[in-house]
Amino acid sequence: MAALGPAVLAAACIGGRVEPASSSVSPSSSAAPSTVVVIPSPSPPSTPPAPVPSPSTALASQPAASPAEASPSALPLDPKLEPYLPATFLGHPLQRFSGPGSTFTEGGDMCLILCPGEPYRFAARLRVPVEDVTVGVALTDGLAPVVAAYRVDGVAARTLIQARHAIGGYSLNSTTAKIPLTSFAVAGRTVKYLPRNLFNETGEYLIAFDGVLVVLFGEPPGNDGSVPTYIQDEVAALP
């Protein structure tokens, strides 16, 4: 498997942004004066970006890697986040990367690794500079995020979960932010589930420690309250 180096990830995060198409109006003597509205940056997209498929769905058609192929790639990792980022998922090797929140795009309308503005809105909710937020991701070769981890030193676990919920999670969906979190006991720990949208097709499982928020992406819990087996395994593997 070809390793996805930091430069490629940085290009995906920074240079791969999709800028919204601009509109222009030809000058006309009959044109009415326009009103300029200044919107503070960062601002959520008017239409929430469509989230990427669940990581288990993205890997369903791919053969599992051999043990030799499953070794983690030599990518730069924040030493405090590395224990929270798995090297493999369902037998497939994952690419891992971490960096300041400002590494990721602030604008655009396409979710690639993270949705545009996600670390900025998270930092704003916590009332800290985005440079104080370190983001780590473990993702598939197709750039589908499996686990994301956020380090904000000095912030309590409960506050990190509340901030994630308030910004609407991965897709920054204001309607998702109004859905109450559901608590589950998984591998002896309390995990909060947040749907990505009102259809609850996929979602994220939140577990926090003082200074670190871990987000596990996957299918929603079953009607009987059971969570996917791979989520149970990921929670059990956390330090």
C-alpha positions, 0 to 999 in steps of 0.5 A: 500500500502506498503511504499517504504522506503529510504533503498529500494530506496537507494539500487535501486539507489546504489546497483541495478546498472548493470555493463557492462560485461567485456571481457578478452583476454588470453595472447598469444605470438602473441597478438599485444600490446594493446592501453589503452584509458582513458575516463574521468568519468563520460562518457555517455553509448555508447548506450543510455539506454532505457527510462522507459514507460511514468508514465501514461502508467505505471499506466493505468491498476492499480485502483486508490487509495482511499483518505486514501491510497493516503497520502504521504509516510514518506520518507526523503525529501529536504524541498526546493524540497518537494513543487515541488514533488506531493504526488499523480498522477492520483489518485495513491499515489507516493513514494517521495525521495530526496538526494545528486546527488552522491546517484545515480549510476554513471555507468551502462546501466540500467535506474532505477529511473534515468538513470546512470550518469544523476546527474553527467553529469548535475553537470558537465555541470553546473560546480559544484560538484555533491554534490551541486546537490540535486535530488528529485523524485516522482515515482510510485510503479513500480519505474517509475518517474513522476516528478524529481526536481533538486536543485542547489542553486545560478543557474539561471532558464535559465541556469538549462534548458540549462544544462538539454537540453545539456545533452540530458535529462533523457536518456542522448541521444546526438541526443536528445540534438540537438533537439530544445526545444519547448515552451508551455504556460501551466497554465500561465507559460512557459514550455519547451518540450524535446523529449526523443528520435528522435521517440518522443514517450515520453518526458519531460516538463521542468520548472525552477525557480532560483535554482530549475529545475522541470522535468515532464515526459509524452506523447508528445504534440498533433499535435494541440499544446495541452499538456496532461491534467495531465501535465497541472494539475501538472504545475498548482499545482507548487508553 
